Structure formats: structure tokens, C-alpha cells
Amino acid sequence: MAVAALIVKIMPSSPDIDLGEIKEKAKKNLETEGAQNITFEEKPIAFGLKAIFVKFAWPEEKDTDVAENLLSKIENVSSVSIEDYRRAFG
């Protein structure tokens, strides 16, 4: 079973949204689909808005649309986009 390394950008719907809650739900949802080694990084965008970048190992046989759909269904998430996709070795 091959593994892919993904980086996904999550944009909250407002600067006032609790990013911790989005991270918690994202981790739970991704783990149910087989994601591993999930880490989060916040980066400022503009006017107090921060994006969440999620890095994780994803089973290569699963379509990335599954991960995008899981994350986009989280409450207070405006958009989700895959920023990087690489085959992981080892």
C-alpha cells in the first residue's frame, strides 16, 4: 500500500472563528479515512484572517477528493484546496 504526503489549505469563513475547533474536527475526520501523522500550521493571510495548513500521510489508493470533501463539510470552513501532493517513500 503506497502512501502520499498531502498539504491541504483550509480557509475559515471569518477571522473570528476558533481555529482550534476546526483543527480538532479535521483531525478526527481525516483519521476516520486512514490519514496518519496529521500536523497543523497557521499562516496569516490578511486582515487578521489565518489559513490552516494540514500536512498528513494519505493512502494513495484513496482519491484526494475524499479528503477535500471531509474538510469542506466542517462548520465555518470557507474553502479547502490541495496545495501539495507527493508520493511518500519509506
N, C-alpha and C positions, 0 to 999 in steps of 0.2 A: 504494500500500500504506500503510494507516494504522498508526500506532504508538500503543500505550497505555503509560502510565507506571504501574508497579506497585510497591507496597511490600508485602513479604511478611515475616511474623514467623516465625522458626524457633526453637523451644524445644528445647534439648538435653535428654537424658534424665537428666542429673546435673550438678552443679556442677563435677565433676572432669573433665569431657570437654574435650578440646582443641578449642577453637572455631576455631582456625586451620585444622585439618583439615576441619572441616565447611564453612568458607568456601571452601576450595580445591576441594572436591568440588562444592559448589553452583555455583560459577562455571563449572567445566568442564561440568557437566550442563546448565546454562541456555544456555551458548554453543552447545552442540550443537543446540539447538532454536531458535536465532535471536535470543536475548536479547543486548542491547547495553548499553554504559555501566553495567556492574554495579558497585555500590558496597555496602559493608557498614558497619553501625553496631552496636555492642554497647550494650545498656542493661541496667542491673541490675534484677532483678525482686524477689528476696527470698532471704535466707539464702545468699548467695554465688552464686545462680543468675543467669546473664545470658542475655538473649534476643539473637538476631541479627536485625537488620532489614536486609533486602536490597532495594535500590532498583535498578530496571532498566527499560529500554525493551523492550517485548514486542510482537511482531507482532499487530495487533488481530484478524486473521482466525483466529488460533490461540486455542483455548479456554484459559482460565486453569487449568482442571483439569490440563492437561499440565504446567504449571509446578509446581503443588502436588504432583502425583504424583512428579515428578522429585526434588523436595526432600524429600519424606517418606520416600523409599526410601534416603536417606543413613543410614549406620550411626550410631547414637547420637542420632538425632533423635526426639524425643518427639511433637511436633506441628508442623504448618505451617498458617498461616492468612493469608489476604489481608487486609491492613489498609487498603489504599487502591488504587483503580483509577481512572485518569483518562485521557481521550483526550489525547494529546500533539499539539501543533501545531508546525509549522515544520519 
